[in-house]
Amino acid sequence: MANDTKVDTVRLQAMSRAFINSASLYAAIDIGLFTAIANVEGTPAAVAEKANISELNAERIMTMCAAAGLLEWRDGKYVNAPDVERFLVEGASRYAGAWLQFLRPNWEKWGQLSELLHAQEPAQITPRSVVGMTVERARQYHEATASVGFGAGRRFARDVDLSGRSKLLDLGGGSGAYSIVATENNERLSAIVFDLPAVVEVTREFIAKHNAEDRVEAVAGDFTRDDFPTGSDAVVMASNLPMYGQKVIQTVIGKAFTALERGGEMHLVGEMLDDDRAGPTDAAIWGLAEALANSTGRAHTRGECVDYFQAAGFENVQIHEFIPGVLTRVVGTKPV
């Protein structure tokens, strides 16, 4: 029987123009569009005056944002969509404008992806984004990611019972979000954030900002090369999985197993592919982004991550949804 399903180019066209959605979002953030709509009447005339652009251009960008679902049309004016109102109005406690523009510096480089895929230069074990990290670069990076990092840290504290643990080792913990929140919620728990020398300078700033100096310590080191601090009965490694290849991840998990006290647990939180390798998109994007860094990083599947844990000697290895479609958590226990 003939297949009557119509095949057209609509999906492909939408993909080919997706960069226009990104450009519109960036521009709207730049001109303070969503903040303006939260504070003045959502008409092109009012927004034009607030944003210091022409009324015609205000109409154009507002129309595009409405088509993209960022704005809604109500009673003859625009209002912010609920997620925009919560995360893209400057001054709001959960403002995430910096995080949503995290990849923007690579805008032009993504346009060179085909050339980068042809590159013959040997891939680096440590990504370029990590090699030569300066304190200023680390500060910019973690100020941009802190809002989402602390959100993930709060989710981790809700999902994982650490009440019986005494010390958490946070590998590549950056801002210290996971450690700061976990120790806030578990009074017996202290934590060590183990990250690069330049990064821990910034980690200490976040620790001081959150008055966590008595329970969270920042220790300098490269978790891909250096020995880990010992004495911990819990380890977390979060949101840096695709930056590294299989060999590095296996080595890091093996080192965590060695450093852990008997009966301790490790949590790996990251963008993981489903085992059919057809998604989620976030895992695929972050794996592909490593072509820009010329690293050995890649998208790892859930099954591969379980294998890394089991090969290291962990028992009772389990997979949990962390942020559905974005992050997965794998946990294993070191035998007593």
C-alpha positions as CSV (number, residue, x, y, z in Angstrom):
1,M,0.0,0.0,0.0
2,A,1.3,3.4,-0.9
3,N,2.3,5.8,1.9
4,D,0.1,8.8,1.6
5,T,2.0,10.8,4.2
6,K,3.1,14.1,2.7
7,V,6.8,14.8,2.9
8,D,7.7,18.5,2.6
9,T,10.5,20.9,3.6
10,V,8.8,22.6,6.5
11,R,10.8,20.9,9.2
12,L,14.1,21.5,7.3
13,Q,13.2,25.1,6.7
14,A,12.5,25.7,10.4
15,M,15.9,24.2,11.3
16,S,17.8,26.2,8.7
17,R,16.3,29.4,10.1
18,A,16.7,28.5,13.8
19,F,19.6,31.0,14.2
20,I,17.1,33.8,13.7
21,N,15.3,32.7,16.8
22,S,18.6,32.9,18.7
23,A,19.5,36.3,17.3
24,S,16.0,37.6,18.2
25,L,16.3,36.3,21.8
26,Y,19.8,37.8,22.2
27,A,18.7,41.2,20.8
28,A,15.6,41.3,23.0
29,I,17.8,40.7,26.0
30,D,20.3,43.3,24.8
31,I,17.7,46.1,24.5
32,G,15.9,45.1,27.7
33,L,12.7,44.2,25.9
34,F,11.3,41.8,28.5
35,T,12.3,44.1,31.4
36,A,10.5,47.0,29.6
37,I,7.4,44.9,29.1
38,A,7.3,44.0,32.8
39,N,7.5,47.7,33.7
40,V,5.6,49.6,31.0
41,E,2.6,49.0,28.8
42,G,3.4,46.3,26.3
43,T,2.9,48.3,23.2
44,P,5.5,49.1,20.5
45,A,5.3,52.8,21.3
46,A,6.0,52.3,25.1
47,V,8.7,49.8,24.5
48,A,10.4,51.9,21.8
49,E,10.7,54.8,24.2
50,K,12.0,52.6,27.1
51,A,14.5,50.7,24.9
52,N,15.6,53.8,22.9
53,I,14.7,52.3,19.5
54,S,12.2,53.3,16.8
55,E,8.6,52.3,17.1
56,L,8.8,50.3,13.9
57,N,11.8,48.3,15.1
58,A,10.0,47.7,18.4
59,E,7.1,46.3,16.5
60,R,9.3,44.1,14.5
61,I,11.2,42.5,17.4
62,M,8.0,42.2,19.5
63,T,6.2,40.5,16.6
64,M,9.1,38.0,16.2
65,C,9.3,37.3,20.0
66,A,5.5,36.7,20.0
67,A,5.8,34.3,17.1
68,A,8.6,32.5,19.0
69,G,6.4,32.2,22.1
70,L,8.4,34.6,24.2
71,L,5.5,37.1,24.3
72,E,1.8,36.7,24.5
73,W,-0.9,39.0,23.1
74,R,-3.5,40.0,25.6
75,D,-6.1,42.7,25.6
76,G,-4.4,44.7,22.8
77,K,-0.9,44.5,24.2
78,Y,2.0,42.2,24.7
79,V,2.9,40.5,28.0
80,N,5.9,38.2,28.8
81,A,5.4,34.5,28.6
82,P,5.5,32.9,32.1
83,D,9.1,31.6,31.8
84,V,10.3,34.9,30.3
85,E,8.7,36.8,33.1
86,R,10.4,34.6,35.7
87,F,13.9,34.4,34.1
88,L,14.4,37.3,31.8
89,V,13.3,40.4,33.7
90,E,16.4,42.1,35.0
91,G,16.4,42.5,38.8
92,A,14.3,39.4,39.4
93,S,15.9,36.9,41.8
94,R,16.1,34.2,39.2
95,Y,17.3,36.3,36.3
96,A,19.1,34.0,33.9
97,G,20.0,36.3,31.0
98,A,23.7,35.6,31.4
99,W,23.2,31.8,31.4
100,L,20.9,31.9,28.3
101,Q,23.7,33.8,26.4
102,F,26.4,31.4,27.6
103,L,27.1,30.0,24.2
104,R,26.8,33.4,22.4
105,P,30.6,34.1,22.3
106,N,30.8,31.0,20.1
107,W,28.3,32.4,17.6
108,E,30.7,32.9,14.8
109,K,32.6,29.7,15.5
110,W,29.4,27.6,15.1
111,G,29.2,29.1,11.6
112,Q,32.6,27.5,10.9
113,L,31.5,24.0,12.1
114,S,32.0,22.3,8.8
115,E,35.6,23.5,8.7
116,L,36.2,22.5,12.3
117,L,34.9,19.0,11.6
118,H,37.5,18.7,8.8
119,A,40.3,19.7,11.2
120,Q,43.2,17.3,11.3
121,E,44.8,18.6,14.5
122,P,44.9,15.9,17.2
123,A,42.2,16.3,19.8
124,Q,43.2,17.5,23.2
125,I,42.3,15.5,26.3
126,T,41.7,18.7,28.2
127,P,39.5,21.2,26.4
128,R,40.8,24.5,25.3
129,S,38.2,26.2,27.5
130,V,40.0,24.7,30.5
131,V,43.7,25.0,29.5
132,G,45.1,28.3,30.6
133,M,42.0,29.2,32.6
134,T,42.4,32.6,34.2
135,V,40.7,33.9,37.3
136,E,38.9,36.6,35.3
137,R,37.7,34.0,32.7
138,A,36.6,31.7,35.5
139,R,34.7,34.6,37.2
140,Q,32.8,35.4,33.9
141,Y,32.0,31.7,33.3
142,H,30.7,31.0,36.8
143,E,28.8,34.3,37.1
144,A,27.0,33.3,33.9
145,T,26.3,29.8,35.0
146,A,25.6,30.3,38.7
147,S,21.9,30.9,38.4
148,V,21.3,27.5,36.8
149,G,24.0,25.9,38.9
150,F,22.3,26.8,42.2
151,G,19.0,25.7,40.8
152,A,20.5,22.3,40.0
153,G,22.1,22.3,43.4
154,R,18.7,22.8,45.1
155,R,17.3,20.0,43.0
156,F,20.2,17.7,44.0
157,A,19.6,18.5,47.7
158,R,16.0,17.6,47.3
159,D,16.6,14.4,45.3
160,V,19.5,13.0,47.2
161,D,19.5,12.1,50.9
162,L,22.9,13.0,52.3
163,S,21.7,13.2,55.9
164,G,23.9,10.2,56.8
165,R,27.0,11.6,55.1
166,S,29.8,13.6,56.6
167,K,31.9,14.9,53.8
168,L,31.1,15.6,50.1
169,L,33.8,15.9,47.4
170,D,32.6,18.1,44.6
171,L,34.6,17.5,41.4
172,G,34.9,20.5,39.1
173,G,32.4,22.2,41.3
174,G,33.0,25.7,40.0
175,S,30.8,28.1,41.9
176,G,30.4,25.5,44.7
177,A,26.6,25.5,44.2
178,Y,26.1,21.8,44.9
179,S,28.3,21.9,48.0
180,I,26.9,25.2,49.4
181,V,23.3,24.0,49.0
182,A,23.9,20.5,50.2
183,T,25.7,21.7,53.4
184,E,22.9,24.2,54.0
185,N,20.4,21.3,54.0
186,N,22.5,18.8,56.0
187,E,24.0,20.2,59.2
188,R,26.5,17.3,59.7
189,L,27.8,17.7,56.2
190,S,31.0,19.5,55.1
191,A,32.3,19.7,51.5
192,I,35.4,20.1,49.4
193,V,35.1,21.7,46.0
194,F,38.0,20.4,43.9
195,D,38.7,22.5,40.8
196,L,41.4,24.3,38.9
197,P,43.6,26.9,40.7
198,A,42.1,29.8,38.8
199,V,38.6,28.5,39.4
200,V,38.9,28.0,43.2
201,E,39.7,31.7,43.6
202,V,36.2,32.3,42.3
203,T,34.7,29.4,44.3
204,R,36.0,31.1,47.5
205,E,34.1,34.3,46.5
206,F,30.9,32.3,46.1
207,I,31.5,30.5,49.4
208,A,32.0,33.8,51.2
209,K,28.9,35.4,49.5
210,H,26.8,32.5,50.9
211,N,28.5,32.6,54.4
212,A,29.6,29.0,53.9
213,E,33.3,29.3,55.0
214,D,32.7,27.1,58.0
215,R,31.4,24.2,56.0
216,V,32.8,24.4,52.4
217,E,36.4,24.4,51.4
218,A,37.9,25.0,47.9
219,V,41.0,22.9,47.0
220,A,43.0,23.5,43.8
221,G,43.7,20.6,41.5
222,D,42.9,19.1,38.1
223,F,40.6,16.1,38.6
224,T,41.8,14.6,35.3
225,R,45.4,14.4,36.5
226,D,45.8,15.0,40.3
227,D,45.0,12.7,43.2
228,F,41.7,13.5,44.9
229,P,41.4,14.7,48.5
230,T,40.5,11.6,50.7
231,G,38.1,11.1,53.6
232,S,34.9,11.8,51.7
233,D,31.9,9.5,51.9
234,A,30.1,11.1,49.0
235,V,31.3,12.4,45.6
236,V,29.4,14.5,43.0
237,M,30.6,15.4,39.5
238,A,28.1,17.6,37.8
239,S,27.6,19.2,34.3
240,N,31.0,18.6,32.8
241,L,30.5,15.1,31.4
242,P,30.5,15.9,27.7
243,M,33.8,17.9,28.0
244,Y,35.8,14.6,28.2
245,G,36.2,11.4,26.3
246,Q,35.6,7.9,27.6
247,K,39.1,7.2,28.9
248,V,39.1,10.4,31.0
249,I,35.6,9.8,32.5
250,Q,36.5,6.2,33.3
251,T,39.7,7.3,35.0
252,V,37.9,10.0,37.0
253,I,35.3,7.6,38.2
254,G,38.0,5.1,39.1
255,K,39.9,7.8,41.1
256,A,36.7,8.7,42.9
257,F,36.1,5.1,43.8
258,T,39.6,4.9,45.3
259,A,39.2,8.2,47.2
260,L,35.8,7.3,48.7
261,E,35.4,5.8,52.1
262,R,33.9,2.3,52.1
263,G,30.2,2.5,51.8
264,G,30.4,5.9,50.2
265,E,28.4,6.9,47.1
266,M,29.2,8.8,43.9
267,H,26.8,10.8,41.8
268,L,27.5,11.7,38.2
269,V,25.1,14.4,36.9
270,G,25.3,15.2,33.2
271,E,23.9,15.5,29.8
272,M,23.6,11.8,28.7
273,L,22.2,10.3,25.6
274,D,19.5,7.7,25.6
275,D,20.9,4.3,24.7
276,D,19.4,4.5,21.2
277,R,21.6,7.6,20.7
278,A,18.7,9.6,19.2
279,G,18.6,12.3,21.9
280,P,18.1,14.2,24.1
281,T,19.1,17.2,22.1
282,D,21.0,18.8,24.9
283,A,23.4,15.9,25.2
284,A,24.0,15.9,21.4
285,I,24.6,19.7,21.4
286,W,27.2,19.6,24.2
287,G,28.9,16.7,22.6
288,L,29.1,18.5,19.3
289,A,30.3,21.7,21.0
290,E,33.5,19.9,21.8
291,A,34.4,20.0,18.1
292,L,34.8,23.8,18.7
293,A,37.2,23.1,21.5
294,N,39.1,20.4,19.7
295,S,38.8,18.1,22.7
296,T,38.2,14.4,23.0
297,G,34.8,15.2,24.6
298,R,31.7,13.6,23.3
299,A,28.1,12.7,24.2
300,H,28.0,9.6,26.5
301,T,25.1,7.3,26.7
302,R,23.4,6.3,30.0
303,G,24.5,2.8,29.4
304,E,28.1,3.8,29.0
305,C,28.0,5.8,32.2
306,V,26.7,2.8,34.1
307,D,29.5,0.7,32.6
308,Y,32.1,3.3,33.8
309,F,30.7,2.9,37.4
310,Q,30.6,-0.9,37.3
311,A,34.1,-1.1,35.8
312,A,35.4,1.1,38.7
313,G,33.9,-1.3,41.2
314,F,30.7,0.5,42.2
315,E,27.7,-1.6,43.2
316,N,24.0,-0.9,43.1
317,V,24.4,1.4,40.1
318,Q,21.2,3.2,39.3
319,I,20.0,5.8,36.8
320,H,17.7,8.6,37.8
321,E,16.0,11.4,35.8
322,F,17.4,14.7,37.1
323,I,16.0,17.3,34.8
324,P,14.0,15.4,32.2
325,G,15.3,15.8,28.7
326,V,18.4,17.7,30.0
327,L,20.3,16.0,32.8
328,T,20.5,12.5,34.1
329,R,22.0,11.3,37.5
330,V,23.9,8.0,37.8
331,V,24.7,6.8,41.3
332,G,26.7,3.9,42.7
333,T,28.0,2.7,46.1
334,K,31.5,1.6,47.1
335,P,31.3,-1.8,48.8
336,V,31.7,-1.8,52.6
